[in-house]
Amino acid sequence: MSELLIVLGAALVVADYVIKVIALGVIPGNRKPSAAMAWLILILIIPLAGFAIFLLLGRTDLGRRRLARQQESDRAIRAAVDRLVTEPVDGPPYLASVVHLNRNLGSLPLQAGNRIDLVPGYRDAVAAMTAEVASATVSVEVEFYIAAWDDVTGPFFEALVAATERGVRVRLLFDHMGSRSIPGFAGFQERLARTTIEWHPMLPVRPLKGQFQRPDLRNHRKILVVDGRTAFMGSQNLVEPGYNKPKNHEAGREWVELVARVDGPTVRALRAVFAKDWYAETGERLDEELVSVEPARHDDGVAAQVLPSGPGYGTENNLRLFTTLIYSARHRVSLTSPYFVPDEPLLYAVTTAARRGVEVELFVSEEGDQFMVYHAQCSYYQALLEAGVRIHLYPVPAVLHSKHFSIDDDVAVIGSSNMDMRSFALNHEVSMMVTGSDIVARFRKVEDDYRALSRELTLEEWSRRPAVQRYLDNTMRLTAAL
C-alpha cells in the first residue's frame, strides 16, 4: 500500500510539472497578455484544478457549425451591402474612418434617414414594444439575452400570441443560460410551448442533447423588429425590473435602462443581425424576408450604423469602435456602463483622453449587483480618478444598467455591450452608432438626468476605503481577464 502511495505521489508531482511546462508554452498563444497571465497564475497555483478549469472555460470556440453559419451570413450581408450606394458622411473629420472601420468589421453600412426615439423608462419601453407588436401585420422578430413571462412582460407576450392568431409570423430567440437564471424558467418554456410562437434558446448548454460549448459564452443582444419597419434595441432585457428575484424586491432594487426605437433604413441592419442569429440556431435562412421590406427613409432623420460583435468575429469589434471614438474626442466623453472593467486599450483610451484635457465622466452604480464584477470594477477607480475622470455614482438601490456613451456633440453609441472584457471577448453584442447634434443632445439629456441623481466620487474619499475592500478589489481584478 505504501509503495502504491509513493508511486501515486510521484505521478502527481510529474503531472504537476508537466502541466506547468505545457501551460507556459500553450496558454499565451493568441491571447492578450493579461488573460494569458491570469490563466498561468491560476494553473501555477493549482495545476490540476486550474488546467481543468482552463479546458472548460479557456476557449471561445462557438463550434464549427455555428461559426460556419455566422461566416456564411456575414459574406451574404457584405455582398448585399457592397451593392448599396455609399452614404455621404457628415460630421467631424474622423467620422468617415470610423464608419469605414465599422463596415470593415461588421459588414453593415452607415444609413441616413432614421427617426430615433430614446425611451428611458423601464415600463415605458415594455409598453412601447407591446404597442408596436399589437400593430404587426406580417412579422415580429424578438431576440433578448433574458426573457421571462411575468407581470410586467405579460402584456408583451400576450401581444405576441395575439399576433400569431391573426397570421403574423413571430420568431423568438432568448439566451439559454441567461434566461435560465431567472426564477420560473421551466414554466416560461411550458407557456411558450402552448403557443404558435416559433422559439429557440440561443447557445444552449444541454450536454445530454449533444449541445455544449464554453458555458459562459452568451448571446447578450436585445433586438425587436416589427414588420421589418420598426425596431427596438438597447440595454433592457425582457423581464420585470427586479428580475423576478425576491432579494431585489425586498431591497427595492430595480434596473435602470435606455432603449432606442428606430424607424428607418437602419431597421434592416438590425433585422440582419437577428437573421444571422436565427440561422445560427435553426438553420433557416431569412434572406428573402430581409429584402422584401424597404423601411421608410425620413428626410429629417439621422444617420446610424449597426455593429455586431462577439467571439465569432475574433476582432473585438465593439472594443475597437469604443477606443477609436474615445481617442477621437476633442471636448467631452460621457460613458455609462453598469460593468466597467476595461482591458488595457480601453483604460488607456479613457485616461489618455482625460489627461489631454477632454472632459471625461463615467456613470456607474453606487453598488453593484454582481460581487466579483463590482469589485473588479472598483479596482480601476483610482487610476481613473488620478487621470481626471469624474465618476458619478448612481444611488442605491437602483442598478444603472444602461449602456451608452457620447462623444463631443457629434456621436453617440447605444446597445447591449458593457465596457468590460466579457462583452468584448465572450458575449455576442450589438451596438448602434448615431451621428448628429440633435440626437446627441437627447443622449446628453439622459446623462444630465443621471448626473442630477448621482453623487460624485472623489479621489480623497476613495483613498480612505477600507483595506479589506482594497484586497477584494485587487483580487477580483485578476479574475476579470478570465
Beta strands, then each sheet from edge to edge (+ up, - down):
strand 1: 110-119
strand 2: 139-144
strand 3: 169-175
strand 4: 198-202
strand 5: 218-219
strand 6: 222-226
strand 7: 230-234
strand 8: 255-256
strand 9: 259-263
strand 10: 302-309
strand 11: 332-336
strand 12: 340-341
strand 13: 359-365
strand 14: 390-394
strand 15: 399-400
strand 16: 404-407
strand 17: 411-415
strand 18: 419-420
strand 19: 427-435
strand 20: 455-457
sheet 1: 4+ 3+ 2+ 6- 7+ 9- 1+ 10- 19+ 5+
sheet 2: 4+ 3+ 2+ 6- 7+ 9- 1+ 10- 19+ 17- 16+ 11- 13- 14- 20+
sheet 3: 8+ 15+
sheet 4: 12+ 18+
end
